[in-house]
Amino acid sequence: MSRLPTQVEYAERSAGEITAPGAAHSIAPAGYAVDPAQLDLHHKAVALSEAQNIDYDQALTRLASQAGGAR
């Protein structure tokens, strides 16, 4: 069996970290689009959750309340 080619690879794969707001197109598969406003909200929520040591959903809730809306 060791001479057979690999059929299934169990290694984890990632597209990498997105750092620039204009890089949104590079994470979406061909034929799909990423809403830049939602990606910006995601980046703000990640930054807030790390800075305040809170959950991601709590960060989204705080950002929504600051913007005058509810999510």
C-alpha positions as a Markdown table, in Angstrom:
| # | Residue | x | y | z |
|---|---|---|---|---|
| 1 | Met | 0.0 | 0.0 | 0.0 |
| 2 | Ser | 2.9 | 2.4 | 0.5 |
| 3 | Arg | 3.5 | 2.5 | -3.2 |
| 4 | Leu | -0.1 | 3.7 | -4.0 |
| 5 | Pro | -0.6 | 7.5 | -4.6 |
| 6 | Thr | -2.2 | 9.6 | -1.8 |
| 7 | Gln | -5.9 | 9.6 | -2.3 |
| 8 | Val | -6.9 | 11.8 | 0.6 |
| 9 | Glu | -4.7 | 14.4 | 2.2 |
| 10 | Tyr | -5.7 | 15.4 | 5.8 |
| 11 | Ala | -3.5 | 18.5 | 6.0 |
| 12 | Glu | -5.3 | 21.7 | 6.9 |
| 13 | Arg | -5.2 | 24.4 | 4.2 |
| 14 | Ser | -5.9 | 28.1 | 4.4 |
| 15 | Ala | -6.1 | 31.0 | 2.0 |
| 16 | Gly | -4.0 | 33.0 | 4.4 |
| 17 | Glu | -4.7 | 36.1 | 6.4 |
| 18 | Ile | -6.3 | 39.1 | 4.8 |
| 19 | Thr | -4.7 | 42.4 | 5.7 |
| 20 | Ala | -5.8 | 44.9 | 3.1 |
| 21 | Pro | -9.4 | 45.9 | 2.6 |
| 22 | Gly | -8.8 | 45.7 | -1.2 |
| 23 | Ala | -7.7 | 42.1 | -1.0 |
| 24 | Ala | -11.2 | 40.8 | -0.4 |
| 25 | His | -11.4 | 39.4 | -3.9 |
| 26 | Ser | -8.5 | 37.1 | -3.3 |
| 27 | Ile | -10.4 | 35.1 | -0.6 |
| 28 | Ala | -13.6 | 34.5 | -2.5 |
| 29 | Pro | -13.8 | 31.5 | -4.8 |
| 30 | Ala | -14.1 | 32.2 | -8.5 |
| 31 | Gly | -17.6 | 33.4 | -9.3 |
| 32 | Tyr | -18.3 | 34.7 | -5.8 |
| 33 | Ala | -17.9 | 38.2 | -4.3 |
| 34 | Val | -17.1 | 39.5 | -0.8 |
| 35 | Asp | -19.0 | 42.6 | 0.4 |
| 36 | Pro | -16.3 | 45.0 | 1.4 |
| 37 | Ala | -18.4 | 46.6 | 4.1 |
| 38 | Gln | -19.0 | 43.3 | 5.8 |
| 39 | Leu | -15.4 | 42.4 | 5.5 |
| 40 | Asp | -14.5 | 45.7 | 7.1 |
| 41 | Leu | -17.0 | 44.9 | 9.9 |
| 42 | His | -15.4 | 41.5 | 10.4 |
| 43 | His | -11.9 | 43.1 | 10.7 |
| 44 | Lys | -13.2 | 45.6 | 13.3 |
| 45 | Ala | -14.9 | 42.9 | 15.3 |
| 46 | Val | -11.8 | 40.8 | 15.3 |
| 47 | Ala | -9.7 | 43.7 | 16.5 |
| 48 | Leu | -12.2 | 44.7 | 19.2 |
| 49 | Ser | -12.6 | 41.1 | 20.4 |
| 50 | Glu | -8.8 | 40.8 | 20.8 |
| 51 | Ala | -8.4 | 44.2 | 22.3 |
| 52 | Gln | -11.2 | 43.8 | 24.9 |
| 53 | Asn | -10.8 | 40.0 | 25.4 |
| 54 | Ile | -14.4 | 39.4 | 24.5 |
| 55 | Asp | -16.2 | 36.9 | 22.1 |
| 56 | Tyr | -16.5 | 37.8 | 18.5 |
| 57 | Asp | -20.3 | 37.9 | 18.7 |
| 58 | Gln | -20.1 | 40.4 | 21.7 |
| 59 | Ala | -17.7 | 42.5 | 19.6 |
| 60 | Leu | -20.3 | 42.5 | 16.7 |
| 61 | Thr | -23.0 | 43.5 | 19.1 |
| 62 | Arg | -21.0 | 46.4 | 20.4 |
| 63 | Leu | -20.1 | 47.6 | 17.0 |
| 64 | Ala | -23.8 | 47.4 | 15.9 |
| 65 | Ser | -24.8 | 49.4 | 19.0 |
| 66 | Gln | -22.2 | 52.1 | 18.2 |
| 67 | Ala | -23.5 | 52.3 | 14.7 |
| 68 | Gly | -27.0 | 52.8 | 15.9 |
| 69 | Gly | -28.3 | 49.4 | 14.7 |
| 70 | Ala | -28.9 | 46.0 | 16.2 |
| 71 | Arg | -27.5 | 42.7 | 14.9 |
